[in-house]
């Protein structure tokens, strides 16, 4: 069965609009909250009309659900520190529904509400093809991945891949001229970037 097409959550940006700095911070706090994943995030935003109201309602919802302790909600300072770390790393958060959010990803039922983006964001609006493979790929496998990535670029596609060595790295290297998207997942708990 194909995934359900999702729309921007109520309380989020309308097509072509951006979240305000406060909304973006509240979205980050909500998606970083204990036991809140993309689907729960969307449900809370739609039920309460925005992340700020959802964050305020969470302790009461948790008590009604039988929890003795409220869920761990990141503080304003923690969210602001994460956003500042992203900015220092020349990255920014793109919200579901904003123009730079990848169209194909937007159509998933459990699309992440926020993406950390660094680099040329216009690449995210291009048609994309994922190329992934073995880290310990043979020379022939890497050569094939490079040729495939070059051919896809010539046909107007951007290659998206993980950041592993082997096939992923070969695909990225061959796609640099057209544009390439390196993807890695971060657990919904904890910061995207950690200061070490």
Secondary structure as a PSIPRED ss2 file (coil, helix, strand):
# PSIPRED VFORMAT (PSIPRED V4.0)

   1 X C   1.000  0.000  0.000
   2 X C   1.000  0.000  0.000
   3 X C   1.000  0.000  0.000
   4 X C   1.000  0.000  0.000
   5 X C   1.000  0.000  0.000
   6 X C   1.000  0.000  0.000
   7 X C   1.000  0.000  0.000
   8 X C   1.000  0.000  0.000
   9 X C   1.000  0.000  0.000
  10 X C   1.000  0.000  0.000
  11 X C   1.000  0.000  0.000
  12 X C   1.000  0.000  0.000
  13 X C   1.000  0.000  0.000
  14 X C   1.000  0.000  0.000
  15 X C   1.000  0.000  0.000
  16 X C   1.000  0.000  0.000
  17 X C   1.000  0.000  0.000
  18 X C   1.000  0.000  0.000
  19 X C   1.000  0.000  0.000
  20 X C   1.000  0.000  0.000
  21 X H   0.000  1.000  0.000
  22 X H   0.000  1.000  0.000
  23 X H   0.000  1.000  0.000
  24 X H   0.000  1.000  0.000
  25 X H   0.000  1.000  0.000
  26 X H   0.000  1.000  0.000
  27 X H   0.000  1.000  0.000
  28 X H   0.000  1.000  0.000
  29 X H   0.000  1.000  0.000
  30 X H   0.000  1.000  0.000
  31 X H   0.000  1.000  0.000
  32 X C   1.000  0.000  0.000
  33 X C   1.000  0.000  0.000
  34 X C   1.000  0.000  0.000
  35 X C   1.000  0.000  0.000
  36 X C   1.000  0.000  0.000
  37 X C   1.000  0.000  0.000
  38 X H   0.000  1.000  0.000
  39 X H   0.000  1.000  0.000
  40 X H   0.000  1.000  0.000
  41 X H   0.000  1.000  0.000
  42 X H   0.000  1.000  0.000
  43 X H   0.000  1.000  0.000
  44 X H   0.000  1.000  0.000
  45 X H   0.000  1.000  0.000
  46 X H   0.000  1.000  0.000
  47 X H   0.000  1.000  0.000
  48 X H   0.000  1.000  0.000
  49 X C   1.000  0.000  0.000
  50 X C   1.000  0.000  0.000
  51 X H   0.000  1.000  0.000
  52 X H   0.000  1.000  0.000
  53 X H   0.000  1.000  0.000
  54 X H   0.000  1.000  0.000
  55 X H   0.000  1.000  0.000
  56 X H   0.000  1.000  0.000
  57 X H   0.000  1.000  0.000
  58 X H   0.000  1.000  0.000
  59 X H   0.000  1.000  0.000
  60 X H   0.000  1.000  0.000
  61 X H   0.000  1.000  0.000
  62 X H   0.000  1.000  0.000
  63 X H   0.000  1.000  0.000
  64 X H   0.000  1.000  0.000
  65 X C   1.000  0.000  0.000
  66 X C   1.000  0.000  0.000
  67 X C   1.000  0.000  0.000
  68 X C   1.000  0.000  0.000
  69 X C   1.000  0.000  0.000
  70 X C   1.000  0.000  0.000
  71 X C   1.000  0.000  0.000
  72 X C   1.000  0.000  0.000
  73 X C   1.000  0.000  0.000
  74 X C   1.000  0.000  0.000
  75 X C   1.000  0.000  0.000
  76 X H   0.000  1.000  0.000
  77 X H   0.000  1.000  0.000
  78 X H   0.000  1.000  0.000
  79 X H   0.000  1.000  0.000
  80 X H   0.000  1.000  0.000
  81 X H   0.000  1.000  0.000
  82 X H   0.000  1.000  0.000
  83 X H   0.000  1.000  0.000
  84 X H   0.000  1.000  0.000
  85 X H   0.000  1.000  0.000
  86 X H   0.000  1.000  0.000
  87 X H   0.000  1.000  0.000
  88 X H   0.000  1.000  0.000
  89 X C   1.000  0.000  0.000
  90 X C   1.000  0.000  0.000
  91 X E   0.000  0.000  1.000
  92 X E   0.000  0.000  1.000
  93 X E   0.000  0.000  1.000
  94 X E   0.000  0.000  1.000
  95 X E   0.000  0.000  1.000
  96 X C   1.000  0.000  0.000
  97 X C   1.000  0.000  0.000
  98 X C   1.000  0.000  0.000
  99 X C   1.000  0.000  0.000
 100 X C   1.000  0.000  0.000
 101 X C   1.000  0.000  0.000
 102 X C   1.000  0.000  0.000
 103 X H   0.000  1.000  0.000
 104 X H   0.000  1.000  0.000
 105 X H   0.000  1.000  0.000
 106 X H   0.000  1.000  0.000
 107 X C   1.000  0.000  0.000
 108 X C   1.000  0.000  0.000
 109 X C   1.000  0.000  0.000
 110 X C   1.000  0.000  0.000
 111 X C   1.000  0.000  0.000
 112 X C   1.000  0.000  0.000
 113 X C   1.000  0.000  0.000
 114 X E   0.000  0.000  1.000
 115 X E   0.000  0.000  1.000
 116 X E   0.000  0.000  1.000
 117 X E   0.000  0.000  1.000
 118 X E   0.000  0.000  1.000
 119 X C   1.000  0.000  0.000
 120 X C   1.000  0.000  0.000
 121 X H   0.000  1.000  0.000
 122 X H   0.000  1.000  0.000
 123 X H   0.000  1.000  0.000
 124 X H   0.000  1.000  0.000
 125 X H   0.000  1.000  0.000
 126 X C   1.000  0.000  0.000
 127 X C   1.000  0.000  0.000
 128 X E   0.000  0.000  1.000
 129 X E   0.000  0.000  1.000
 130 X E   0.000  0.000  1.000
 131 X C   1.000  0.000  0.000
 132 X C   1.000  0.000  0.000
 133 X C   1.000  0.000  0.000
 134 X C   1.000  0.000  0.000
 135 X C   1.000  0.000  0.000
 136 X C   1.000  0.000  0.000
 137 X C   1.000  0.000  0.000
 138 X C   1.000  0.000  0.000
 139 X H   0.000  1.000  0.000
 140 X H   0.000  1.000  0.000
 141 X H   0.000  1.000  0.000
 142 X H   0.000  1.000  0.000
 143 X H   0.000  1.000  0.000
 144 X H   0.000  1.000  0.000
 145 X H   0.000  1.000  0.000
 146 X H   0.000  1.000  0.000
 147 X H   0.000  1.000  0.000
 148 X H   0.000  1.000  0.000
 149 X H   0.000  1.000  0.000
 150 X H   0.000  1.000  0.000
 151 X H   0.000  1.000  0.000
 152 X H   0.000  1.000  0.000
 153 X H   0.000  1.000  0.000
 154 X H   0.000  1.000  0.000
 155 X C   1.000  0.000  0.000
 156 X C   1.000  0.000  0.000
 157 X C   1.000  0.000  0.000
 158 X E   0.000  0.000  1.000
 159 X E   0.000  0.000  1.000
 160 X E   0.000  0.000  1.000
 161 X E   0.000  0.000  1.000
 162 X C   1.000  0.000  0.000
 163 X C   1.000  0.000  0.000
 164 X C   1.000  0.000  0.000
 165 X C   1.000  0.000  0.000
 166 X C   1.000  0.000  0.000
 167 X H   0.000  1.000  0.000
 168 X H   0.000  1.000  0.000
 169 X H   0.000  1.000  0.000
 170 X H   0.000  1.000  0.000
 171 X H   0.000  1.000  0.000
 172 X H   0.000  1.000  0.000
 173 X H   0.000  1.000  0.000
 174 X H   0.000  1.000  0.000
 175 X H   0.000  1.000  0.000
 176 X C   1.000  0.000  0.000
 177 X C   1.000  0.000  0.000
 178 X C   1.000  0.000  0.000
 179 X C   1.000  0.000  0.000
 180 X E   0.000  0.000  1.000
 181 X E   0.000  0.000  1.000
 182 X E   0.000  0.000  1.000
 183 X C   1.000  0.000  0.000
 184 X C   1.000  0.000  0.000
 185 X C   1.000  0.000  0.000
 186 X C   1.000  0.000  0.000
 187 X C   1.000  0.000  0.000
 188 X C   1.000  0.000  0.000
 189 X C   1.000  0.000  0.000
 190 X C   1.000  0.000  0.000
 191 X C   1.000  0.000  0.000
 192 X C   1.000  0.000  0.000
 193 X C   1.000  0.000  0.000
 194 X C   1.000  0.000  0.000
 195 X C   1.000  0.000  0.000
 196 X C   1.000  0.000  0.000
